[in-house]
Each structure stands twice: as structure tokens, then as C-alpha cells.
């Protein structure tokens, strides 16, 4: 993998009992939430490699923070059963606005149905127009300036769905 990536991209092997780290970690450019049972060594690696502040947390009682939330530097979505108090606490911790929502026609596993950054988001085909509107709003995608690559991706996806 290292040979296929630019030199400034850090790759680090993690020896961790919890192997599906995408389900156990949610991060943006500044903060990471991690599973409450993640090893301390892994927590330190996440902080060092990603250059973020790390917090052990759960989302609506669920320890798999990567599965039950998705956040960027602009905003985030959490499990639909997350209380207002918990949303406010997380929003203050992450320093981004949060909303409880679903993807893919009501799926509460938002991390499995949504990939997002500060410019674009991709979600499952079953995502409803209401869910898309919430995603566009909370991640502030309506005002984002897409790159040429994003425009080309959007065009090719639309073409493939129209075929």
C-alpha cells in the first residue's frame, strides 16, 4: 500500500482486538471519537497518525461510533435515538452542528450508508429525498464548491443510473 501512496500519507499498522476500525472510529480533521473499549495504544496511534484530539465516546448507547455517526468539519449526523442533551454534548465536543437522522430509508447505521467530506457526500441508493435534504443541509453541501473530479463523478454516476 505504501508504494502506491504519496510519501506524505502516513500508513500505520494497528494491532487491535477490535479489527473493524471503520466501525470503531469516526473522525474529521480535528477530532476523533473512538469505541470505549479500544486499546490505549490504538487510541494514541489514532491521535498521532491523524493528528487529532481523541475522545472515547458512545452514540445513543452504541459503542460503534463509526457506525452510528458521520461528521466532517462542517457538521454531522448521529443515530436517530440520540437525545438532545447528548447531541448538544457531542456538538460542543466536536465543535460542529449535529442532527439525529437516518439514511437508506430509515437505517440508523448512518456510517454504513454515508461517506462525506467537506465538499461531497455519497449515500446509499435507498436514501430518500428528505434524508438527502438533511444530509445536504447539515454538511453544508449546497454551498460547497465541487472540484472537477466531483463533477465528473457526479456525471458518470448519473449516466450509469440512466442506462
TORRO-666748 format. One record per atom (N, C-alpha, C): residue in one letter; x, y, z. Coordinates in Angstrom, 3 decimals, padded with zeros to 6 digits, always signed. Layout:
N
- a; X; Y; Z
...
This chain:
163
- x; +000.838; -001.197; +000.000
- x; +000.000; +000.000; +000.000
- x; +000.874; +001.249; +000.000
- x; +001.934; +001.238; +000.806
- x; +002.785; +002.425; +000.924
- x; +003.358; +002.848; -000.430
- x; +003.686; +001.878; -001.279
- x; +004.280; +002.195; -002.579
- x; +003.300; +002.895; -003.510
- x; +002.019; +002.700; -003.310
- x; +001.006; +003.293; -004.181
- x; +000.537; +004.662; -003.701
- x; +000.998; +005.093; -002.531
- x; +000.553; +006.362; -001.955
- x; +001.668; +007.402; -001.979
- x; +001.306; +008.677; -001.981
- x; +002.330; +009.733; -001.877
- x; +003.103; +009.603; -000.568
- x; +004.325; +010.118; -000.549
- x; +005.187; +009.995; +000.623
- x; +004.620; +010.670; +001.870
- x; +003.803; +011.715; +001.690
- x; +003.288; +012.439; +002.848
- x; +002.057; +011.779; +003.483
- x; +001.589; +010.655; +002.922
- x; +000.471; +009.908; +003.508
- x; +001.048; +008.884; +004.487
- x; +000.600; +008.952; +005.738
- x; +001.101; +008.076; +006.783
- x; +000.263; +006.803; +006.826
- x; +000.944; +005.659; +006.804
- x; +000.289; +004.362; +006.937
- x; +000.861; +003.707; +008.185
- x; -000.023; +003.246; +009.070
- x; +000.427; +002.643; +010.316
- x; -000.331; +001.346; +010.571
- x; +000.397; +000.287; +010.869
- x; -000.226; -000.995; +011.214
- x; -000.724; -000.917; +012.655
- x; -001.934; -001.433; +012.874
- x; -002.542; -001.389; +014.198
- x; -002.792; -002.812; +014.684
- x; -002.257; -003.129; +015.836
- x; -002.531; -004.414; +016.488
- x; -003.650; -004.162; +017.485
- x; -004.862; -004.552; +017.102
- x; -006.033; -004.220; +017.903
- x; -006.997; -005.395; +017.933
- x; -007.549; -005.672; +019.092
- x; -008.545; -006.733; +019.255
- x; -009.796; -006.424; +018.441
- x; -010.213; -005.167; +018.408
- x; -011.356; -004.734; +017.598
- x; -010.840; -004.450; +016.193
- x; -011.150; -005.325; +015.251
- x; -010.495; -005.264; +013.947
- x; -011.172; -004.373; +012.915
- x; -012.459; -004.134; +013.014
- x; -013.160; -003.308; +012.025
- x; -013.114; -001.856; +012.482
- x; -011.963; -001.219; +012.298
- x; -011.746; +000.109; +012.860
- x; -012.670; +001.176; +012.277
- x; -013.156; +000.984; +011.051
- x; -014.105; +001.930; +010.482
- x; -015.391; +002.009; +011.281
- x; -015.745; +000.931; +011.958
- x; -016.921; +000.923; +012.830
- x; -016.613; +001.494; +014.203
- x; -015.340; +001.531; +014.568
- x; -014.921; +001.924; +015.915
- x; -014.396; +003.349; +016.009
- x; -014.171; +003.999; +014.865
- x; -013.585; +005.342; +014.852
- x; -014.371; +006.232; +013.905
- x; -014.667; +007.441; +014.350
- x; -015.244; +008.481; +013.494
- x; -014.375; +009.718; +013.688
- x; -013.991; +010.377; +012.581
- x; -013.056; +011.487; +012.706
- x; -013.277; +012.543; +011.634
- x; -012.866; +013.767; +011.954
- x; -012.718; +014.815; +010.950
- x; -011.269; +015.290; +011.030
- x; -010.981; +016.489; +010.581
- x; -009.589; +016.963; +010.565
- x; -009.056; +017.343; +011.941
- x; -009.935; +017.416; +012.953
- x; -009.516; +017.930; +014.254
- x; -009.795; +017.000; +015.428
- x; -010.829; +016.177; +015.323
- x; -011.301; +015.380; +016.448
- x; -011.637; +013.969; +015.979
- x; -011.414; +012.992; +016.859
- x; -011.848; +011.617; +016.588
- x; -012.622; +011.093; +017.792
- x; -013.718; +010.417; +017.509
- x; -014.431; +009.658; +018.537
- x; -014.041; +008.205; +018.341
- x; -013.761; +007.516; +019.440
- x; -013.366; +006.106; +019.330
- x; -014.218; +005.252; +020.267
- x; -014.316; +003.977; +019.921
- x; -015.003; +002.957; +020.721
- x; -014.466; +003.000; +022.143
- x; -015.326; +002.845; +023.110
- x; -014.905; +002.941; +024.512
- x; -013.953; +001.824; +024.930
- x; -013.943; +000.691; +024.213
- x; -013.064; -000.427; +024.567
- x; -011.799; -000.513; +023.721
- x; -011.516; +000.489; +022.916
- x; -010.310; +000.498; +022.089
- x; -009.072; +000.536; +022.983
- x; -008.040; -000.208; +022.610
- x; -006.795; -000.204; +023.388
- x; -006.210; +001.203; +023.462
- x; -005.553; +001.509; +024.578
- x; -004.910; +002.827; +024.756
- x; -003.860; +003.065; +023.676
- x; -003.115; +002.015; +023.318
- x; -002.082; +002.135; +022.287
- x; -002.702; +002.529; +020.941
- x; -003.842; +001.930; +020.617
- x; -004.543; +002.271; +019.370
- x; -005.052; +003.708; +019.423
- x; -005.561; +004.106; +020.568
- x; -006.030; +005.480; +020.743
- x; -004.885; +006.474; +020.486
- x; -003.704; +006.172; +021.010
- x; -002.542; +007.039; +020.803
- x; -002.110; +007.052; +019.341
- x; -002.179; +005.881; +018.673
- x; -001.846; +005.818; +017.247
- x; -002.807; +006.672; +016.421
- x; -004.087; +006.608; +016.737
- x; -005.083; +007.425; +016.028
- x; -004.742; +008.899; +016.200
- x; -004.433; +009.301; +017.419
- x; -004.095; +010.699; +017.686
- x; -002.841; +011.115; +016.909
- x; -001.815; +010.266; +016.919
- x; -000.552; +010.600; +016.255
- x; -000.663; +010.587; +014.733
- x; -001.254; +009.538; +014.173
- x; -001.313; +009.389; +012.716
- x; -002.263; +010.397; +012.090
- x; -003.431; +010.571; +012.699
- x; -004.411; +011.511; +012.140
- x; -004.177; +012.952; +012.601
- x; -003.399; +013.134; +013.652
- x; -003.144; +014.478; +014.163
- x; -004.391; +015.122; +014.740
- x; -005.172; +014.329; +015.492
- x; -006.432; +014.808; +016.049
- x; -006.473; +014.575; +017.551
- x; -007.408; +015.258; +018.204
- x; -007.694; +015.012; +019.605
- x; -008.682; +013.849; +019.664
- x; -008.446; +012.879; +020.533
- x; -009.253; +011.659; +020.571
- x; -010.089; +011.607; +021.847
- x; -011.357; +011.239; +021.683
- x; -012.269; +011.090; +022.810
- x; -012.943; +009.721; +022.737
- x; -012.987; +009.023; +023.866
- x; -013.738; +007.768; +023.962
- x; -015.194; +008.146; +024.200
- x; -016.074; +007.604; +023.371
- x; -017.479; +008.012; +023.470
- x; -018.380; +006.930; +022.906
- x; -019.664; +007.065; +023.158
- x; -020.674; +006.210; +022.528
- x; -021.731; +007.126; +021.914
- x; -022.507; +006.566; +021.004
- x; -023.576; +007.314; +020.344
- x; -024.888; +006.590; +020.653
- x; -025.785; +007.253; +021.371
- x; -027.077; +006.676; +021.752
- x; -026.897; +005.297; +022.406
- x; -025.873; +005.179; +023.247
- x; -025.614; +003.921; +023.933
- x; -024.894; +002.885; +023.089
- x; -024.578; +003.211; +021.860
- x; -023.881; +002.298; +020.953
- x; -022.391; +002.628; +020.944
- x; -021.546; +001.637; +021.204
- x; -020.102; +001.862; +021.275
- x; -019.458; +002.012; +019.898
- x; -020.123; +001.510; +018.841
- x; -019.552; +001.579; +017.486
- x; -019.792; +002.967; +016.885
- x; -018.982; +003.926; +017.316
- x; -019.185; +005.319; +016.906
- x; -019.038; +005.514; +015.403
- x; -018.196; +004.739; +014.759
- x; -018.036; +004.854; +013.311
- x; -019.257; +004.379; +012.541
- x; -020.036; +003.515; +013.150
- x; -021.254; +003.011; +012.513
- x; -022.447; +003.927; +012.742
- x; -022.490; +004.567; +013.899
- x; -023.690; +005.306; +014.279
- x; -023.560; +006.822; +014.207
- x; -022.471; +007.306; +013.612
- x; -022.376; +008.740; +013.343
- x; -021.453; +008.986; +012.155
- x; -021.612; +010.133; +011.562
- x; -020.738; +010.576; +010.466
- x; -020.615; +012.077; +010.628
- x; -019.379; +012.584; +010.744
- x; -019.205; +014.028; +010.846
- x; -017.992; +014.484; +010.055
- x; -018.073; +015.727; +009.600
- x; -016.987; +016.373; +008.868
- x; -016.618; +017.638; +009.638
- x; -015.858; +018.509; +009.009
- x; -015.534; +019.791; +009.632
- x; -016.722; +020.749; +009.592
- x; -017.754; +020.401; +008.828
- x; -018.924; +021.272; +008.645
- x; -020.105; +020.906; +009.533
- x; -020.286; +019.625; +009.832
- x; -021.429; +019.175; +010.611
- x; -021.451; +017.671; +010.688
- x; -022.533; +017.114; +011.280
- x; -022.586; +015.682; +011.415
- x; -023.975; +015.139; +011.664
- x; -024.097; +013.839; +011.446
- x; -025.331; +013.095; +011.657
- x; -025.056; +012.021; +012.698
- x; -025.985; +011.867; +013.625
- x; -025.871; +010.840; +014.654
- x; -027.109; +009.941; +014.627
- x; -027.018; +008.825; +015.312
- x; -028.100; +007.848; +015.466
- x; -029.401; +008.583; +015.796
- x; -030.510; +008.185; +015.178
- x; -031.770; +008.905; +015.381
- x; -032.309; +008.874; +016.815
- x; -031.844; +007.953; +017.643
- x; -032.310; +007.884; +019.027
- x; -031.390; +008.638; +019.997
- x; -030.473; +009.418; +019.465
- x; -029.579; +010.210; +020.312
- x; -030.376; +011.349; +020.929
- x; -030.314; +011.473; +022.237
- x; -031.077; +012.516; +022.932
- x; -030.534; +013.901; +022.582
- x; -031.377; +014.899; +022.763
- x; -030.978; +016.293; +022.513
- x; -029.789; +016.673; +023.395
- x; -029.817; +016.246; +024.654
- x; -028.715; +016.550; +025.578
- x; -027.410; +015.941; +025.088
- x; -027.477; +014.689; +024.625
- x; -026.284; +014.005; +024.113
- x; -025.801; +014.670; +022.819
- x; -026.735; +015.080; +021.949
- x; -026.361; +015.794; +020.727
- x; -025.645; +017.087; +021.065
- x; -026.172; +017.829; +022.051
- x; -025.548; +019.093; +022.455
- x; -024.152; +018.867; +023.025
- x; -024.005; +017.818; +023.837
- x; -022.698; +017.480; +024.414
- x; -021.699; +017.126; +023.310
- x; -022.124; +016.267; +022.373
- x; -021.244; +015.882; +021.265
- x; -020.915; +017.068; +020.368
- x; -021.908; +017.895; +020.095
- x; -021.688; +019.070; +019.250
- x; -020.656; +020.003; +019.875
- x; -020.740; +020.181; +021.178
- x; -019.773; +021.012; +021.887
- x; -018.379; +020.381; +021.847
- x; -018.307; +019.082; +022.003
- x; -017.038; +018.351; +021.967
- x; -016.396; +018.426; +020.590
- x; -017.214; +018.223; +019.537
- x; -016.717; +018.183; +018.162
- x; -016.607; +019.563; +017.522
- x; -017.295; +020.545; +018.102
- x; -017.319; +021.910; +017.573
- x; -017.944; +021.990; +016.180
- x; -018.953; +021.144; +015.930
- x; -019.722; +021.179; +014.686
- x; -021.190; +020.939; +015.033
- x; -022.120; +021.469; +014.226
- x; -023.539; +021.189; +014.481
- x; -023.864; +019.729; +014.164
- x; -024.770; +019.149; +014.947
- x; -025.169; +017.761; +014.751
- x; -026.685; +017.666; +014.641
- x; -027.142; +016.636; +013.949
- x; -028.565; +016.344; +013.842
- x; -028.743; +014.836; +013.910
- x; -029.819; +014.396; +014.557
- x; -030.158; +012.976; +014.581
- x; -030.934; +012.673; +013.306
- x; -030.467; +011.696; +012.545
- x; -031.096; +011.407; +011.255
- x; -030.800; +009.976; +010.831
- x; -031.377; +009.596; +009.693
- x; -031.179; +008.263; +009.126
- x; -030.730; +008.377; +007.674
- x; -030.340; +007.253; +007.102
- x; -030.025; +007.137; +005.672
- x; -030.697; +005.862; +005.160
- x; -030.732; +005.689; +003.845
- x; -031.222; +004.444; +003.238
- x; -032.605; +004.019; +003.754
- x; -033.549; +004.937; +003.669
- x; -034.937; +004.677; +004.091
- x; -035.052; +004.275; +005.551
- x; -034.428; +005.046; +006.416
- x; -034.610; +004.834; +007.847
- x; -033.544; +004.036; +008.561
- x; -032.447; +003.727; +007.906
- x; -031.381; +002.984; +008.581
- x; -030.678; +003.888; +009.583
- x; -030.577; +003.393; +010.811
- x; -029.897; +004.162; +011.851
- x; -028.382; +003.978; +011.814
- x; -027.910; +003.072; +010.984
- x; -026.472; +002.827; +010.850
- x; -025.938; +003.804; +009.789
- x; -025.837; +005.076; +010.183
- x; -025.500; +006.124; +009.217
- x; -024.086; +005.983; +008.669
- x; -023.169; +005.451; +009.450
- x; -021.808; +005.271; +008.983
- x; -021.678; +004.248; +007.873
- x; -022.608; +003.306; +007.820
- x; -022.575; +002.281; +006.779
- x; -023.225; +002.760; +005.489
- x; -024.073; +003.778; +005.588
- x; -024.803; +004.233; +004.408
- x; -024.402; +005.585; +003.893
- x; -023.326; +006.165; +004.444
- x; -022.955; +007.532; +004.084
- x; -021.451; +007.742; +004.189
- x; -020.881; +008.318; +003.143
- x; -019.487; +008.752; +003.152
- x; -019.523; +010.241; +002.822
- x; -018.832; +011.053; +003.612
- x; -018.895; +012.500; +003.392
- x; -017.566; +013.158; +003.733
- x; -017.293; +014.253; +003.019
- x; -016.201; +015.142; +003.403
- x; -016.741; +016.568; +003.321
- x; -015.889; +017.562; +003.297
- x; -016.355; +018.950; +003.326
- x; -016.942; +019.426; +002.006
- x; -016.852; +018.618; +000.930
- x; -017.317; +019.071; -000.382
- x; -018.392; +018.194; -000.993
- x; -018.435; +016.920; -000.610
- x; -019.345; +015.989; -001.272
- x; -019.729; +014.873; -000.302
- x; -020.891; +014.284; -000.551
- x; -021.323; +013.127; +000.224
- x; -021.881; +012.086; -000.736
- x; -021.648; +010.825; -000.423
- x; -022.213; +009.714; -001.182
- x; -023.018; +008.866; -000.200
- x; -024.220; +008.486; -000.610
- x; -025.053; +007.673; +000.266
- x; -025.699; +006.556; -000.529
- x; -026.333; +005.651; +000.194
- x; -026.950; +004.501; -000.432
- x; -028.088; +004.880; -001.361
- x; -028.341; +004.035; -002.332
- x; -029.355; +004.269; -003.350
- x; -030.762; +004.392; -002.765
- x; -031.013; +003.772; -001.612
- x; -032.333; +003.823; -000.989
- x; -032.579; +005.092; -000.175
- x; -031.599; +005.968; -000.087
- x; -031.751; +007.196; +000.689
- x; -032.860; +008.057; +000.082
- x; -033.772; +008.509; +000.933
- x; -034.933; +009.278; +000.460
- x; -034.571; +010.735; +000.224
- x; -035.452; +011.449; -000.446
- x; -035.208; +012.866; -000.723
- x; -035.154; +013.675; +000.571
- x; -035.958; +013.313; +001.550
- x; -035.918; +014.006; +002.844
- x; -034.574; +013.781; +003.523
- x; -034.091; +012.531; +003.500
- x; -032.785; +012.228; +004.087
- x; -031.678; +012.971; +003.344
- x; -031.761; +013.037; +002.017
- x; -030.771; +013.781; +001.228
- x; -030.769; +015.254; +001.594
- x; -031.929; +015.809; +001.796
- x; -032.029; +017.219; +002.167
- x; -031.353; +017.487; +003.512
- x; -031.564; +016.599; +004.468
- x; -030.915; +016.732; +005.772
- x; -029.396; +016.622; +005.616
- x; -028.940; +015.663; +004.814
- x; -027.504; +015.465; +004.587
- x; -026.892; +016.712; +003.948
- x; -027.514; +017.224; +002.905
- x; -027.012; +018.435; +002.243
- x; -026.961; +019.615; +003.203
- x; -027.980; +019.727; +004.039
- x; -028.063; +020.862; +004.952
- x; -027.020; +020.789; +006.060
- x; -026.946; +019.658; +006.768
- x; -026.052; +019.565; +007.930
- x; -024.585; +019.584; +007.529
- x; -024.259; +019.033; +006.362
- x; -022.869; +019.038; +005.905
- x; -022.536; +020.279; +005.069
- x; -023.529; +021.175; +004.938
- x; -023.348; +022.432; +004.195
- x; -022.835; +022.184; +002.780
- x; -023.454; +021.220; +002.101
- x; -023.020; +020.834; +000.763
- x; -023.628; +021.704; -000.325
- x; -024.703; +022.415; -000.027
- x; -025.342; +023.252; -001.046
- x; -024.428; +024.383; -001.498
- x; -023.584; +024.843; -000.590
- x; -022.677; +025.950; -000.914
- x; -021.261; +025.485; -001.216
- x; -021.027; +024.183; -001.141
- x; -019.684; +023.658; -001.389
- x; -019.321; +023.818; -002.857
- x; -018.067; +024.088; -003.101
- x; -017.571; +024.251; -004.466
- x; -016.934; +022.941; -004.912
- x; -017.631; +022.163; -005.732
- x; -017.076; +020.867; -006.140
- x; -015.871; +021.026; -007.053
- x; -014.975; +020.104; -006.928
- x; -013.815; +020.082; -007.812
- x; -014.233; +019.469; -009.145
- x; -013.365; +019.530; -010.114
- x; -013.654; +018.941; -011.421
- x; -013.888; +017.439; -011.283
- x; -013.121; +016.775; -010.409
- x; -013.281; +015.345; -010.195
- x; -014.687; +015.026; -009.696
- x; -015.184; +015.820; -008.733
- x; -016.529; +015.597; -008.202
- x; -017.567; +015.768; -009.303
- x; -017.403; +016.787; -010.140
- x; -018.322; +016.994; -011.256
- x; -018.328; +015.822; -012.217
- x; -017.137; +015.293; -012.513
- x; -017.035; +014.136; -013.402
- x; -017.652; +012.898; -012.773
- x; -017.408; +012.686; -011.457
- x; -018.009; +011.549; -010.762
- x; -019.527; +011.642; -010.793
- x; -020.053; +012.826; -010.498
- x; -021.499; +013.028; -010.498
- x; -022.070; +012.698; -011.868
- x; -021.437; +013.185; -012.926
- x; -021.899; +012.916; -014.276
- x; -021.879; +011.447; -014.622
- x; -020.807; +010.750; -014.247
- x; -020.723; +009.318; -014.588
- x; -021.726; +008.494; -013.779
- x; -021.973; +008.879; -012.522
- x; -022.972; +008.164; -011.719
- x; -024.358; +008.349; -012.312
- x; -024.696; +009.562; -012.692
- x; -025.998; +009.834; -013.303
- x; -026.137; +009.072; -014.601
- x; -025.085; +009.059; -015.414
- x; -025.114; +008.317; -016.687
- x; -025.336; +006.830; -016.450
- x; -024.660; +006.261; -015.454
- x; -024.802; +004.825; -015.204
- x; -026.175; +004.481; -014.662
- x; -026.781; +005.380; -013.889
- x; -028.134; +005.124; -013.377
- x; -029.178; +005.287; -014.465
- x; -028.920; +006.155; -015.429
- x; -029.866; +006.387; -016.523
- x; -029.851; +005.241; -017.527
- x; -028.749; +004.509; -017.574
- x; -028.617; +003.407; -018.545
- x; -029.437; +002.207; -018.191
